[in-house]
Amino acid sequence: MVKNKLTFESENLVGDYISFNIQGLIDPELILNYLFQNFGFNYTIEKRINGKWKSESSNSARQNQFKVSFRQHEYILEAKSF
């Protein structure tokens, strides 16, 4: 059996927006590292601190031409909202 390497180009895919609604203790870097290593995406992880988005971490390679920005919302128990 021959394995194909799936890429956005080989599948004629164009992605403008990807959304994940993940609850629990899942590390977003697992998803982002997968996109970085397998599809050539640079990424940044941002968290909302005092009402402003702050970059927490990132990974990039010069040859990558795409970028993913992961914005992590945290649940505020007292306010019962994100």
N, CA, C and O atoms as a Maestro MAE file, in Angstrom:
{
 s_m_m2io_version
 :::
 2.0.0
}

f_m_ct {
 s_m_title
 :::
 protein
 m_atom[328] {
  # First column is atom index #
  i_m_mmod_type
  r_m_x_coord
  r_m_y_coord
  r_m_z_coord
  i_m_residue_number
  s_m_chain_name
  s_m_pdb_residue_name
  s_m_pdb_atom_name
  i_m_atomic_number
  :::
  1 25 0.836 -1.176 0.000 1 A "MET " " N  " 7
  2 3 0.000 0.000 0.000 1 A "MET " " CA " 6
  3 2 0.886 1.246 0.000 1 A "MET " " C  " 6
  4 15 1.827 1.335 0.788 1 A "MET " " O  " 8
  5 25 0.597 2.189 -0.863 2 A "VAL " " N  " 7
  6 3 1.362 3.414 -0.977 2 A "VAL " " CA " 6
  7 2 0.706 4.492 -0.113 2 A "VAL " " C  " 6
  8 15 -0.494 4.738 -0.225 2 A "VAL " " O  " 8
  9 25 1.497 5.130 0.748 3 A "LYS " " N  " 7
  10 3 0.984 6.221 1.571 3 A "LYS " " CA " 6
  11 2 1.186 7.533 0.843 3 A "LYS " " C  " 6
  12 15 2.257 7.786 0.293 3 A "LYS " " O  " 8
  13 25 0.177 8.354 0.838 4 A "ASN " " N  " 7
  14 3 0.279 9.685 0.249 4 A "ASN " " CA " 6
  15 2 0.523 10.704 1.335 4 A "ASN " " C  " 6
  16 15 -0.025 10.598 2.432 4 A "ASN " " O  " 8
  17 25 1.337 11.681 1.035 5 A "LYS " " N  " 7
  18 3 1.535 12.785 1.969 5 A "LYS " " CA " 6
  19 2 0.493 13.843 1.637 5 A "LYS " " C  " 6
  20 15 0.561 14.494 0.594 5 A "LYS " " O  " 8
  21 25 -0.464 14.005 2.530 6 A "LEU " " N  " 7
  22 3 -1.515 14.987 2.306 6 A "LEU " " CA " 6
  23 2 -1.001 16.380 2.600 6 A "LEU " " C  " 6
  24 15 -0.382 16.614 3.638 6 A "LEU " " O  " 8
  25 25 -1.251 17.290 1.706 7 A "THR " " N  " 7
  26 3 -0.914 18.691 1.900 7 A "THR " " CA " 6
  27 2 -2.095 19.532 1.443 7 A "THR " " C  " 6
  28 15 -2.982 19.045 0.742 7 A "THR " " O  " 8
  29 25 -2.101 20.781 1.840 8 A "PHE " " N  " 7
  30 3 -3.156 21.681 1.374 8 A "PHE " " CA " 6
  31 2 -3.119 21.785 -0.147 8 A "PHE " " C  " 6
  32 15 -4.161 21.839 -0.800 8 A "PHE " " O  " 8
  33 25 -1.911 21.812 -0.704 9 A "GLU " " N  " 7
  34 3 -1.766 21.943 -2.152 9 A "GLU " " CA " 6
  35 2 -2.237 20.689 -2.879 9 A "GLU " " C  " 6
  36 15 -2.944 20.784 -3.882 9 A "GLU " " O  " 8
  37 25 -1.854 19.523 -2.385 10 A "SER " " N  " 7
  38 3 -2.245 18.280 -3.061 10 A "SER " " CA " 6
  39 2 -3.749 18.047 -3.021 10 A "SER " " C  " 6
  40 15 -4.297 17.367 -3.889 10 A "SER " " O  " 8
  41 25 -4.406 18.598 -2.032 11 A "GLU " " N  " 7
  42 3 -5.856 18.431 -1.901 11 A "GLU " " CA " 6
  43 2 -6.633 19.647 -2.383 11 A "GLU " " C  " 6
  44 15 -7.855 19.705 -2.242 11 A "GLU " " O  " 8
  45 25 -5.917 20.628 -2.956 12 A "ASN " " N  " 7
  46 3 -6.539 21.878 -3.426 12 A "ASN " " CA " 6
  47 2 -7.372 22.553 -2.340 12 A "ASN " " C  " 6
  48 15 -8.483 23.016 -2.596 12 A "ASN " " O  " 8
  49 25 -6.825 22.604 -1.126 13 A "LEU " " N  " 7
  50 3 -7.522 23.218 -0.004 13 A "LEU " " CA " 6
  51 2 -7.045 24.636 0.222 13 A "LEU " " C  " 6
  52 15 -5.862 24.936 0.064 13 A "LEU " " O  " 8
  53 25 -7.958 25.496 0.588 14 A "VAL " " N  " 7
  54 3 -7.641 26.851 0.989 14 A "VAL " " CA " 6
  55 2 -8.310 27.073 2.338 14 A "VAL " " C  " 6
  56 15 -9.524 26.911 2.466 14 A "VAL " " O  " 8
  57 25 -7.530 27.439 3.334 15 A "GLY " " N  " 7
  58 3 -8.091 27.662 4.666 15 A "GLY " " CA " 6
  59 2 -7.888 29.091 5.100 15 A "GLY " " C  " 6
  60 15 -6.760 29.580 5.159 15 A "GLY " " O  " 8
  61 25 -8.978 29.759 5.404 16 A "ASP " " N  " 7
  62 3 -8.899 31.124 5.911 16 A "ASP " " CA " 6
  63 2 -9.113 31.175 7.418 16 A "ASP " " C  " 6
  64 15 -8.621 32.079 8.094 16 A "ASP " " O  " 8
  65 25 -9.849 30.200 7.935 17 A "TYR " " N  " 7
  66 3 -10.230 30.256 9.335 17 A "TYR " " CA " 6
  67 2 -10.445 28.843 9.851 17 A "TYR " " C  " 6
  68 15 -11.217 28.081 9.269 17 A "TYR " " O  " 8
  69 25 -9.781 28.492 10.925 18 A "ILE " " N  " 7
  70 3 -9.977 27.215 11.597 18 A "ILE " " CA " 6
  71 2 -10.350 27.532 13.033 18 A "ILE " " C  " 6
  72 15 -9.690 28.342 13.685 18 A "ILE " " O  " 8
  73 25 -11.383 26.913 13.519 19 A "SER " " N  " 7
  74 3 -11.828 27.162 14.886 19 A "SER " " CA " 6
  75 2 -11.906 25.855 15.658 19 A "SER " " C  " 6
  76 15 -12.433 24.861 15.159 19 A "SER " " O  " 8
  77 25 -11.379 25.861 16.873 20 A "PHE " " N  " 7
  78 3 -11.473 24.720 17.768 20 A "PHE " " CA " 6
  79 2 -12.203 25.167 19.023 20 A "PHE " " C  " 6
  80 15 -11.905 26.230 19.567 20 A "PHE " " O  " 8
  81 25 -13.136 24.386 19.478 21 A "ASN " " N  " 7
  82 3 -13.800 24.641 20.744 21 A "ASN " " CA " 6
  83 2 -13.432 23.469 21.650 21 A "ASN " " C  " 6
  84 15 -14.091 22.430 21.645 21 A "ASN " " O  " 8
  85 25 -12.369 23.658 22.425 22 A "ILE " " N  " 7
  86 3 -11.809 22.578 23.226 22 A "ILE " " CA " 6
  87 2 -12.001 22.919 24.701 22 A "ILE " " C  " 6
  88 15 -11.624 23.996 25.162 22 A "ILE " " O  " 8
  89 25 -12.581 21.998 25.410 23 A "GLN " " N  " 7
  90 3 -12.746 22.180 26.847 23 A "GLN " " CA " 6
  91 2 -11.896 21.150 27.563 23 A "GLN " " C  " 6
  92 15 -11.770 20.013 27.107 23 A "GLN " " O  " 8
  93 25 -11.325 21.542 28.665 24 A "GLY " " N  " 7
  94 3 -10.513 20.614 29.435 24 A "GLY " " CA " 6
  95 2 -9.049 20.991 29.394 24 A "GLY " " C  " 6
  96 15 -8.689 22.112 29.034 24 A "GLY " " O  " 8
  97 25 -8.224 20.058 29.761 25 A "LEU " " N  " 7
  98 3 -6.794 20.305 29.895 25 A "LEU " " CA " 6
  99 2 -6.015 19.811 28.687 25 A "LEU " " C  " 6
  100 15 -5.108 18.989 28.821 25 A "LEU " " O  " 8
  101 25 -6.362 20.307 27.522 26 A "ILE " " N  " 7
  102 3 -5.647 19.949 26.296 26 A "ILE " " CA " 6
  103 2 -4.630 21.041 25.994 26 A "ILE " " C  " 6
  104 15 -4.971 22.223 25.953 26 A "ILE " " O  " 8
  105 25 -3.392 20.643 25.784 27 A "ASP " " N  " 7
  106 3 -2.336 21.602 25.479 27 A "ASP " " CA " 6
  107 2 -2.448 22.021 24.008 27 A "ASP " " C  " 6
  108 15 -2.287 21.178 23.125 27 A "ASP " " O  " 8
  109 25 -2.720 23.301 23.722 28 A "PRO " " N  " 7
  110 3 -2.858 23.743 22.334 28 A "PRO " " CA " 6
  111 2 -1.583 23.549 21.516 28 A "PRO " " C  " 6
  112 15 -1.647 23.445 20.291 28 A "PRO " " O  " 8
  113 25 -0.430 23.500 22.178 29 A "GLU " " N  " 7
  114 3 0.815 23.323 21.425 29 A "GLU " " CA " 6
  115 2 0.889 21.960 20.747 29 A "GLU " " C  " 6
  116 15 1.610 21.809 19.760 29 A "GLU " " O  " 8
  117 25 0.165 20.965 21.249 30 A "LEU " " N  " 7
  118 3 0.130 19.661 20.577 30 A "LEU " " CA " 6
  119 2 -0.485 19.800 19.188 30 A "LEU " " C  " 6
  120 15 0.039 19.251 18.219 30 A "LEU " " O  " 8
  121 25 -1.590 20.528 19.087 31 A "ILE " " N  " 7
  122 3 -2.256 20.762 17.804 31 A "ILE " " CA " 6
  123 2 -1.376 21.623 16.913 31 A "ILE " " C  " 6
  124 15 -1.191 21.322 15.734 31 A "ILE " " O  " 8
  125 25 -0.835 22.690 17.477 32 A "LEU " " N  " 7
  126 3 -0.046 23.629 16.686 32 A "LEU " " CA " 6
  127 2 1.265 23.018 16.206 32 A "LEU " " C  " 6
  128 15 1.692 23.287 15.083 32 A "LEU " " O  " 8
  129 25 1.907 22.207 17.028 33 A "ASN " " N  " 7
  130 3 3.131 21.531 16.583 33 A "ASN " " CA " 6
  131 2 2.833 20.558 15.454 33 A "ASN " " C  " 6
  132 15 3.649 20.398 14.546 33 A "ASN " " O  " 8
  133 25 1.675 19.907 15.494 34 A "TYR " " N  " 7
  134 3 1.275 19.024 14.403 34 A "TYR " " CA " 6
  135 2 1.131 19.815 13.106 34 A "TYR " " C  " 6
  136 15 1.624 19.390 12.061 34 A "TYR " " O  " 8
  137 25 0.454 20.970 13.171 35 A "LEU " " N  " 7
  138 3 0.303 21.818 11.983 35 A "LEU " " CA " 6
  139 2 1.655 22.340 11.500 35 A "LEU " " C  " 6
  140 15 1.886 22.447 10.296 35 A "LEU " " O  " 8
  141 25 2.542 22.663 12.433 36 A "PHE " " N  " 7
  142 3 3.874 23.171 12.096 36 A "PHE " " CA " 6
  143 2 4.700 22.098 11.392 36 A "PHE " " C  " 6
  144 15 5.295 22.356 10.345 36 A "PHE " " O  " 8
  145 25 4.736 20.902 11.964 37 A "GLN " " N  " 7
  146 3 5.594 19.843 11.442 37 A "GLN " " CA " 6
  147 2 5.046 19.199 10.176 37 A "GLN " " C  " 6
  148 15 5.819 18.824 9.295 37 A "GLN " " O  " 8
  149 25 3.731 19.064 10.071 38 A "ASN " " N  " 7
  150 3 3.151 18.302 8.966 38 A "ASN " " CA " 6
  151 2 2.623 19.153 7.824 38 A "ASN " " C  " 6
  152 15 2.518 18.673 6.695 38 A "ASN " " O  " 8
  153 25 2.291 20.402 8.096 39 A "PHE " " N  " 7
  154 3 1.698 21.236 7.051 39 A "PHE " " CA " 6
  155 2 2.456 22.545 6.829 39 A "PHE " " C  " 6
  156 15 2.065 23.334 5.969 39 A "PHE " " O  " 8
  157 25 3.517 22.792 7.572 40 A "GLY " " N  " 7
  158 3 4.332 23.980 7.350 40 A "GLY " " CA " 6
  159 2 3.705 25.281 7.813 40 A "GLY " " C  " 6
  160 15 3.849 26.308 7.150 40 A "GLY " " O  " 8
  161 25 3.010 25.252 8.945 41 A "PHE " " N  " 7
  162 3 2.424 26.471 9.504 41 A "PHE " " CA " 6
  163 2 3.322 27.022 10.602 41 A "PHE " " C  " 6
  164 15 3.770 26.274 11.470 41 A "PHE " " O  " 8
  165 25 3.588 28.316 10.571 42 A "ASN " " N  " 7
  166 3 4.149 29.004 11.722 42 A "ASN " " CA " 6
  167 2 2.990 29.277 12.669 42 A "ASN " " C  " 6
  168 15 1.840 29.344 12.236 42 A "ASN " " O  " 8
  169 25 3.281 29.435 13.958 43 A "TYR " " N  " 7
  170 3 2.167 29.694 14.865 43 A "TYR " " CA " 6
  171 2 2.554 30.594 16.029 43 A "TYR " " C  " 6
  172 15 3.724 30.712 16.395 43 A "TYR " " O  " 8
  173 25 1.541 31.219 16.592 44 A "THR " " N  " 7
  174 3 1.659 31.946 17.849 44 A "THR " " CA " 6
  175 2 0.480 31.545 18.731 44 A "THR " " C  " 6
  176 15 -0.616 31.268 18.245 44 A "THR " " O  " 8
  177 25 0.731 31.520 20.035 45 A "ILE " " N  " 7
  178 3 -0.326 31.286 21.015 45 A "ILE " " CA " 6
  179 2 -0.502 32.583 21.789 45 A "ILE " " C  " 6
  180 15 0.456 33.132 22.334 45 A "ILE " " O  " 8
  181 25 -1.741 33.065 21.827 46 A "GLU " " N  " 7
  182 3 -2.043 34.302 22.535 46 A "GLU " " CA " 6
  183 2 -3.066 34.034 23.624 46 A "GLU " " C  " 6
  184 15 -3.993 33.243 23.451 46 A "GLU " " O  " 8
  185 25 -2.877 34.716 24.761 47 A "LYS " " N  " 7
  186 3 -3.848 34.651 25.854 47 A "LYS " " CA " 6
  187 2 -4.322 36.061 26.157 47 A "LYS " " C  " 6
  188 15 -3.586 37.033 25.985 47 A "LYS " " O  " 8
  189 25 -5.552 36.153 26.606 48 A "ARG " " N  " 7
  190 3 -6.125 37.455 26.963 48 A "ARG " " CA " 6
  191 2 -5.771 37.758 28.412 48 A "ARG " " C  " 6
  192 15 -6.168 37.039 29.330 48 A "ARG " " O  " 8
  193 25 -5.010 38.847 28.600 49 A "ILE " " N  " 7
  194 3 -4.576 39.272 29.929 49 A "ILE " " CA " 6
  195 2 -4.992 40.727 30.114 49 A "ILE " " C  " 6
  196 15 -4.587 41.601 29.348 49 A "ILE " " O  " 8
  197 25 -5.798 40.974 31.127 50 A "ASN " " N  " 7
  198 3 -6.314 42.325 31.409 50 A "ASN " " CA " 6
  199 2 -6.962 42.951 30.182 50 A "ASN " " C  " 6
  200 15 -6.762 44.133 29.903 50 A "ASN " " O  " 8
  201 25 -7.735 42.163 29.455 51 A "GLY " " N  " 7
  202 3 -8.478 42.669 28.307 51 A "GLY " " CA " 6
  203 2 -7.671 42.830 27.027 51 A "GLY " " C  " 6
  204 15 -8.212 43.275 26.015 51 A "GLY " " O  " 8
  205 25 -6.379 42.476 27.047 52 A "LYS " " N  " 7
  206 3 -5.549 42.613 25.849 52 A "LYS " " CA " 6
  207 2 -4.909 41.276 25.514 52 A "LYS " " C  " 6
  208 15 -4.573 40.498 26.407 52 A "LYS " " O  " 8
  209 25 -4.740 41.008 24.206 53 A "TRP " " N  " 7
  210 3 -4.120 39.774 23.758 53 A "TRP " " CA " 6
  211 2 -2.605 39.891 23.840 53 A "TRP " " C  " 6
  212 15 -2.016 40.824 23.295 53 A "TRP " " O  " 8
  213 25 -1.980 38.942 24.524 54 A "LYS " " N  " 7
  214 3 -0.523 38.900 24.690 54 A "LYS " " CA " 6
  215 2 0.006 37.585 24.126 54 A "LYS " " C  " 6
  216 15 -0.561 36.522 24.377 54 A "LYS " " O  " 8
  217 25 1.090 37.661 23.368 55 A "SER " " N  " 7
  218 3 1.705 36.471 22.797 55 A "SER " " CA " 6
  219 2 2.400 35.682 23.897 55 A "SER " " C  " 6
  220 15 3.208 36.232 24.645 55 A "SER " " O  " 8
  221 25 2.086 34.390 23.995 56 A "GLU " " N  " 7
  222 3 2.672 33.524 25.006 56 A "GLU " " CA " 6
  223 2 3.859 32.743 24.446 56 A "GLU " " C  " 6
  224 15 4.915 32.680 25.076 56 A "GLU " " O  " 8
  225 25 3.687 32.151 23.270 57 A "SER " " N  " 7
  226 3 4.758 31.389 22.642 57 A "SER " " CA " 6
  227 2 4.538 31.328 21.138 57 A "SER " " C  " 6
  228 15 3.455 31.633 20.639 57 A "SER " " O  " 8
  229 25 5.579 30.929 20.432 58 A "SER " " N  " 7
  230 3 5.472 30.840 18.981 58 A "SER " " CA " 6
  231 2 6.511 29.868 18.446 58 A "SER " " C  " 6
  232 15 7.455 29.491 19.139 58 A "SER " " O  " 8
  233 25 6.313 29.475 17.204 59 A "ASN " " N  " 7
  234 3 7.271 28.624 16.506 59 A "ASN " " CA " 6
  235 2 7.200 29.002 15.032 59 A "ASN " " C  " 6
  236 15 6.110 29.099 14.468 59 A "ASN " " O  " 8
  237 25 8.338 29.213 14.413 60 A "SER " " N  " 7
  238 3 8.328 29.598 13.006 60 A "SER " " CA " 6
  239 2 9.568 29.075 12.298 60 A "SER " " C  " 6
  240 15 10.610 28.833 12.907 60 A "SER " " O  " 8
  241 25 9.416 28.913 11.013 61 A "ALA " " N  " 7
  242 3 10.522 28.529 10.137 61 A "ALA " " CA " 6
  243 2 10.440 29.412 8.901 61 A "ALA " " C  " 6
  244 15 9.349 29.677 8.398 61 A "ALA " " O  " 8
  245 25 11.560 29.858 8.420 62 A "ARG " " N  " 7
  246 3 11.616 30.802 7.310 62 A "ARG " " CA " 6
  247 2 10.894 30.288 6.061 62 A "ARG " " C  " 6
  248 15 10.267 31.065 5.340 62 A "ARG " " O  " 8
  249 25 10.982 28.979 5.806 63 A "GLN " " N  " 7
  250 3 10.384 28.438 4.588 63 A "GLN " " CA " 6
  251 2 8.858 28.318 4.671 63 A "GLN " " C  " 6
  252 15 8.206 28.153 3.640 63 A "GLN " " O  " 8
  253 25 8.279 28.397 5.859 64 A "ASN " " N  " 7
  254 3 6.825 28.296 5.994 64 A "ASN " " CA " 6
  255 2 6.155 29.571 5.528 64 A "ASN " " C  " 6
  256 15 6.587 30.667 5.885 64 A "ASN " " O  " 8
  257 25 5.105 29.438 4.736 65 A "GLN " " N  " 7
  258 3 4.429 30.622 4.212 65 A "GLN " " CA " 6
  259 2 3.065 30.855 4.838 65 A "GLN " " C  " 6
  260 15 2.392 31.826 4.494 65 A "GLN " " O  " 8
  261 25 2.639 29.981 5.756 66 A "PHE " " N  " 7
  262 3 1.342 30.134 6.395 66 A "PHE " " CA " 6
  263 2 1.519 30.354 7.892 66 A "PHE " " C  " 6
  264 15 2.553 30.010 8.464 66 A "PHE " " O  " 8
  265 25 0.494 30.933 8.520 67 A "LYS " " N  " 7
  266 3 0.567 31.229 9.941 67 A "LYS " " CA " 6
  267 2 -0.755 30.915 10.611 67 A "LYS " " C  " 6
  268 15 -1.826 31.179 10.065 67 A "LYS " " O  " 8
  269 25 -0.663 30.344 11.811 68 A "VAL " " N  " 7
  270 3 -1.831 30.094 12.648 68 A "VAL " " CA " 6
  271 2 -1.668 30.907 13.916 68 A "VAL " " C  " 6
  272 15 -0.617 30.870 14.556 68 A "VAL " " O  " 8
  273 25 -2.702 31.636 14.275 69 A "SER " " N  " 7
  274 3 -2.726 32.366 15.530 69 A "SER " " CA " 6
  275 2 -3.776 31.703 16.419 69 A "SER " " C  " 6
  276 15 -4.959 31.684 16.080 69 A "SER " " O  " 8
  277 25 -3.341 31.164 17.552 70 A "PHE " " N  " 7
  278 3 -4.221 30.443 18.462 70 A "PHE " " CA " 6
  279 2 -4.525 31.365 19.634 70 A "PHE " " C  " 6
  280 15 -3.628 31.747 20.385 70 A "PHE " " O  " 8
  281 25 -5.788 31.716 19.781 71 A "ARG " " N  " 7
  282 3 -6.204 32.566 20.894 71 A "ARG " " CA " 6
  283 2 -6.911 31.724 21.940 71 A "ARG " " C  " 6
  284 15 -7.947 31.110 21.684 71 A "ARG " " O  " 8
  285 25 -6.325 31.716 23.113 72 A "GLN " " N  " 7
  286 3 -6.817 30.858 24.174 72 A "GLN " " CA " 6
  287 2 -7.636 31.680 25.166 72 A "GLN " " C  " 6
  288 15 -7.129 32.598 25.811 72 A "GLN " " O  " 8
  289 25 -8.919 31.325 25.268 73 A "HIS " " N  " 7
  290 3 -9.817 31.971 26.222 73 A "HIS " " CA " 6
  291 2 -9.882 31.108 27.471 73 A "HIS " " C  " 6
  292 15 -9.995 29.886 27.381 73 A "HIS " " O  " 8
  293 25 -9.812 31.729 28.614 74 A "GLU " " N  " 7
  294 3 -9.923 30.980 29.855 74 A "GLU " " CA " 6
  295 2 -11.222 31.345 30.551 74 A "GLU " " C  " 6
  296 15 -11.649 32.499 30.541 74 A "GLU " " O  " 8
  297 25 -11.843 30.342 31.154 75 A "TYR " " N  " 7
  298 3 -13.116 30.531 31.828 75 A "TYR " " CA " 6
  299 2 -12.883 31.206 33.173 75 A "TYR " " C  " 6
  300 15 -12.040 30.769 33.956 75 A "TYR " " O  " 8
  301 25 -13.635 32.272 33.439 76 A "ILE " " N  " 7
  302 3 -13.565 32.987 34.719 76 A "ILE " " CA " 6
  303 2 -14.755 32.534 35.548 76 A "ILE " " C  " 6
  304 15 -15.896 32.904 35.270 76 A "ILE " " O  " 8
  305 25 -14.483 31.740 36.555 77 A "LEU " " N  " 7
  306 3 -15.531 31.119 37.341 77 A "LEU " " CA " 6
  307 2 -16.457 32.148 37.998 77 A "LEU " " C  " 6
  308 15 -17.678 31.990 37.982 77 A "LEU " " O  " 8
  309 25 -15.870 33.202 38.575 78 A "GLU " " N  " 7
  310 3 -16.673 34.206 39.277 78 A "GLU " " CA " 6
  311 2 -17.650 34.918 38.336 78 A "GLU " " C  " 6
  312 15 -18.785 35.209 38.713 78 A "GLU " " O  " 8
  313 25 -17.202 35.192 37.121 79 A "ALA " " N  " 7
  314 3 -18.041 35.893 36.134 79 A "ALA " " CA " 6
  315 2 -18.897 34.936 35.323 79 A "ALA " " C  " 6
  316 15 -19.803 35.357 34.603 79 A "ALA " " O  " 8
  317 25 -18.603 33.630 35.444 80 A "LYS " " N  " 7
  318 3 -19.273 32.592 34.662 80 A "LYS " " CA " 6
  319 2 -19.240 32.893 33.159 80 A "LYS " " C  " 6
  320 15 -20.239 32.766 32.452 80 A "LYS " " O  " 8
  321 25 -18.061 33.293 32.706 81 A "SER " " N  " 7
  322 3 -17.879 33.595 31.282 81 A "SER " " CA " 6
  323 2 -16.405 33.435 30.918 81 A "SER " " C  " 6
  324 15 -15.551 33.209 31.775 81 A "SER " " O  " 8
  325 25 -16.137 33.559 29.622 82 A "PHE " " N  " 7
  326 3 -14.782 33.486 29.118 82 A "PHE " " CA " 6
  327 2 -14.207 34.878 28.973 82 A "PHE " " C  " 6
  328 15 -13.058 35.031 28.556 82 A "PHE " " O  " 8
  :::
 }
 m_bond[327] {
  # First column is bond index #
  i_m_from
  i_m_to
  i_m_order
  :::
  1 1 2 1
  2 2 3 1
  3 3 4 2
  4 3 5 1
  5 5 6 1
  6 6 7 1
  7 7 8 2
  8 7 9 1
  9 9 10 1
  10 10 11 1
  11 11 12 2
  12 11 13 1
  13 13 14 1
  14 14 15 1
  15 15 16 2
  16 15 17 1
  17 17 18 1
  18 18 19 1
  19 19 20 2
  20 19 21 1
  21 21 22 1
  22 22 23 1
  23 23 24 2
  24 23 25 1
  25 25 26 1
  26 26 27 1
  27 27 28 2
  28 27 29 1
  29 29 30 1
  30 30 31 1
  31 31 32 2
  32 31 33 1
  33 33 34 1
  34 34 35 1
  35 35 36 2
  36 35 37 1
  37 37 38 1
  38 38 39 1
  39 39 40 2
  40 39 41 1
  41 41 42 1
  42 42 43 1
  43 43 44 2
  44 43 45 1
  45 45 46 1
  46 46 47 1
  47 47 48 2
  48 47 49 1
  49 49 50 1
  50 50 51 1
  51 51 52 2
  52 51 53 1
  53 53 54 1
  54 54 55 1
  55 55 56 2
  56 55 57 1
  57 57 58 1
  58 58 59 1
  59 59 60 2
  60 59 61 1
  61 61 62 1
  62 62 63 1
  63 63 64 2
  64 63 65 1
  65 65 66 1
  66 66 67 1
  67 67 68 2
  68 67 69 1
  69 69 70 1
  70 70 71 1
  71 71 72 2
  72 71 73 1
  73 73 74 1
  74 74 75 1
  75 75 76 2
  76 75 77 1
  77 77 78 1
  78 78 79 1
  79 79 80 2
  80 79 81 1
  81 81 82 1
  82 82 83 1
  83 83 84 2
  84 83 85 1
  85 85 86 1
  86 86 87 1
  87 87 88 2
  88 87 89 1
  89 89 90 1
  90 90 91 1
  91 91 92 2
  92 91 93 1
  93 93 94 1
  94 94 95 1
  95 95 96 2
  96 95 97 1
  97 97 98 1
  98 98 99 1
  99 99 100 2
  100 99 101 1
  101 101 102 1
  102 102 103 1
  103 103 104 2
  104 103 105 1
  105 105 106 1
  106 106 107 1
  107 107 108 2
  108 107 109 1
  109 109 110 1
  110 110 111 1
  111 111 112 2
  112 111 113 1
  113 113 114 1
  114 114 115 1
  115 115 116 2
  116 115 117 1
  117 117 118 1
  118 118 119 1
  119 119 120 2
  120 119 121 1
  121 121 122 1
  122 122 123 1
  123 123 124 2
  124 123 125 1
  125 125 126 1
  126 126 127 1
  127 127 128 2
  128 127 129 1
  129 129 130 1
  130 130 131 1
  131 131 132 2
  132 131 133 1
  133 133 134 1
  134 134 135 1
  135 135 136 2
  136 135 137 1
  137 137 138 1
  138 138 139 1
  139 139 140 2
  140 139 141 1
  141 141 142 1
  142 142 143 1
  143 143 144 2
  144 143 145 1
  145 145 146 1
  146 146 147 1
  147 147 148 2
  148 147 149 1
  149 149 150 1
  150 150 151 1
  151 151 152 2
  152 151 153 1
  153 153 154 1
  154 154 155 1
  155 155 156 2
  156 155 157 1
  157 157 158 1
  158 158 159 1
  159 159 160 2
  160 159 161 1
  161 161 162 1
  162 162 163 1
  163 163 164 2
  164 163 165 1
  165 165 166 1
  166 166 167 1
  167 167 168 2
  168 167 169 1
  169 169 170 1
  170 170 171 1
  171 171 172 2
  172 171 173 1
  173 173 174 1
  174 174 175 1
  175 175 176 2
  176 175 177 1
  177 177 178 1
  178 178 179 1
  179 179 180 2
  180 179 181 1
  181 181 182 1
  182 182 183 1
  183 183 184 2
  184 183 185 1
  185 185 186 1
  186 186 187 1
  187 187 188 2
  188 187 189 1
  189 189 190 1
  190 190 191 1
  191 191 192 2
  192 191 193 1
  193 193 194 1
  194 194 195 1
  195 195 196 2
  196 195 197 1
  197 197 198 1
  198 198 199 1
  199 199 200 2
  200 199 201 1
  201 201 202 1
  202 202 203 1
  203 203 204 2
  204 203 205 1
  205 205 206 1
  206 206 207 1
  207 207 208 2
  208 207 209 1
  209 209 210 1
  210 210 211 1
  211 211 212 2
  212 211 213 1
  213 213 214 1
  214 214 215 1
  215 215 216 2
  216 215 217 1
  217 217 218 1
  218 218 219 1
  219 219 220 2
  220 219 221 1
  221 221 222 1
  222 222 223 1
  223 223 224 2
  224 223 225 1
  225 225 226 1
  226 226 227 1
  227 227 228 2
  228 227 229 1
  229 229 230 1
  230 230 231 1
  231 231 232 2
  232 231 233 1
  233 233 234 1
  234 234 235 1
  235 235 236 2
  236 235 237 1
  237 237 238 1
  238 238 239 1
  239 239 240 2
  240 239 241 1
  241 241 242 1
  242 242 243 1
  243 243 244 2
  244 243 245 1
  245 245 246 1
  246 246 247 1
  247 247 248 2
  248 247 249 1
  249 249 250 1
  250 250 251 1
  251 251 252 2
  252 251 253 1
  253 253 254 1
  254 254 255 1
  255 255 256 2
  256 255 257 1
  257 257 258 1
  258 258 259 1
  259 259 260 2
  260 259 261 1
  261 261 262 1
  262 262 263 1
  263 263 264 2
  264 263 265 1
  265 265 266 1
  266 266 267 1
  267 267 268 2
  268 267 269 1
  269 269 270 1
  270 270 271 1
  271 271 272 2
  272 271 273 1
  273 273 274 1
  274 274 275 1
  275 275 276 2
  276 275 277 1
  277 277 278 1
  278 278 279 1
  279 279 280 2
  280 279 281 1
  281 281 282 1
  282 282 283 1
  283 283 284 2
  284 283 285 1
  285 285 286 1
  286 286 287 1
  287 287 288 2
  288 287 289 1
  289 289 290 1
  290 290 291 1
  291 291 292 2
  292 291 293 1
  293 293 294 1
  294 294 295 1
  295 295 296 2
  296 295 297 1
  297 297 298 1
  298 298 299 1
  299 299 300 2
  300 299 301 1
  301 301 302 1
  302 302 303 1
  303 303 304 2
  304 303 305 1
  305 305 306 1
  306 306 307 1
  307 307 308 2
  308 307 309 1
  309 309 310 1
  310 310 311 1
  311 311 312 2
  312 311 313 1
  313 313 314 1
  314 314 315 1
  315 315 316 2
  316 315 317 1
  317 317 318 1
  318 318 319 1
  319 319 320 2
  320 319 321 1
  321 321 322 1
  322 322 323 1
  323 323 324 2
  324 323 325 1
  325 325 326 1
  326 326 327 1
  327 327 328 2
  :::
 }
}
